[in-house]
Amino acid sequence: MSLEQLKDQLPDYAKDIRLNLSSVLTAEGATDLSINQIHGVALSSAYATRNQTVIAAIKAEVSLSDAEHEAAKAAATIMGMNNIYYRFVHLVGDEEYKKMPAKLRMNVIGAPGIPKVDFELYSLAVSAINGCGMCIEAHNHEVLKAGVTKLGIQSAIRIAAVINATAQGLAIAD
């Protein structure tokens, strides 16, 4: 499935999402990110939606190496675990949990097989979709430290938001 076919499947009430989908996946629409970062954020975001139609369309649209494809899958998967765990730690309001070791394997974060800053961007986008404030703060800090601009970070989150809204629009279509 192509991106155009995906957009054609979106109902009229999702016209804004159709238009945004066209713009956020371009260098002009995702300012301060490389095309590989745009594509990696889009693919990891698609995986985070769990919507097979969106995943197929984004996979067909992006041009990434095998390592970048695997890293997008890894970001969606590891954040699927971390976002639940750390959202609990953050929201429970008990400082004792913050002091406890997570005792969860997260080796892929340290050695993702692609530039660490790119994996952090993927993880930030997935964490935004999954709504984990603690992870959003941590990954935002890491990408800023690595030199990504706030405009670049905003672009990554805009991509995640539009990809997620695309999956939502398809899920509620009649």
Residue pairs with C-beta under 8 A, 6 or more apart in sequence:
1 53
1 56
1 57
1 60
2 57
2 60
2 61
3 21
3 25
3 57
3 58
3 60
3 61
5 57
6 21
6 53
6 54
6 57
6 166
7 18
7 21
7 22
9 53
9 170
9 173
10 17
10 18
10 21
10 166
10 169
10 170
10 173
11 169
11 173
11 174
13 169
14 165
14 166
14 169
17 162
17 165
17 166
17 169
20 158
20 162
20 165
21 162
21 163
21 166
23 29
24 30
24 155
24 158
24 159
24 162
25 38
25 39
25 42
25 61
25 159
26 38
27 33
27 35
27 38
29 155
29 158
30 37
30 38
30 41
30 155
30 156
30 158
30 159
31 151
31 152
31 155
32 148
32 149
32 151
32 152
32 155
33 41
33 121
33 148
33 152
33 155
33 156
35 63
36 64
36 68
36 118
37 118
37 121
37 152
37 156
38 155
38 159
39 61
39 62
39 63
39 64
39 68
40 62
40 64
40 68
40 71
40 72
40 114
40 118
40 121
40 122
41 121
41 122
41 125
41 156
41 159
41 160
42 58
42 61
42 62
42 159
42 163
43 55
43 58
43 59
43 62
43 64
43 68
43 69
43 72
44 71
44 72
44 73
44 75
44 76
44 122
44 123
44 125
44 126
45 58
45 125
45 126
45 129
45 159
45 160
45 163
45 164
46 54
46 55
46 57
46 58
46 59
46 163
46 167
47 55
47 72
47 73
47 75
47 76
47 77
47 126
48 76
48 79
48 80
48 125
48 126
48 129
48 130
48 160
48 164
49 55
49 129
49 163
49 164
49 166
49 167
50 167
51 166
51 167
51 170
51 171
53 170
54 163
54 166
54 167
54 170
58 163
59 69
64 72
65 114
67 113
67 114
68 114
68 118
70 113
71 112
71 113
71 114
71 118
71 119
71 122
72 122
74 108
74 112
74 113
74 119
75 112
75 119
75 122
75 123
75 125
75 126
76 122
76 126
78 106
78 108
78 109
78 123
79 123
79 126
79 127
79 130
79 132
79 135
80 126
80 130
81 104
82 104
82 106
82 127
82 132
82 135
83 126
83 127
83 130
83 131
83 132
83 135
84 130
84 132
85 102
85 104
86 102
86 132
86 134
86 135
86 138
87 130
87 131
87 132
87 133
87 134
87 135
88 97
89 97
89 98
89 134
90 132
90 133
90 134
108 119
109 119
109 123
112 118
112 119
116 142
116 146
117 142
117 143
117 146
117 147
117 148
120 139
120 142
120 143
120 146
121 139
121 143
121 148
121 153
121 156
123 135
123 139
124 135
124 136
124 139
124 140
124 143
124 153
124 156
124 157
125 156
125 157
125 159
125 160
126 160
127 135
127 136
127 139
128 136
128 157
128 160
128 161
129 160
129 163
129 164
140 153
143 152
143 153
144 150
144 153
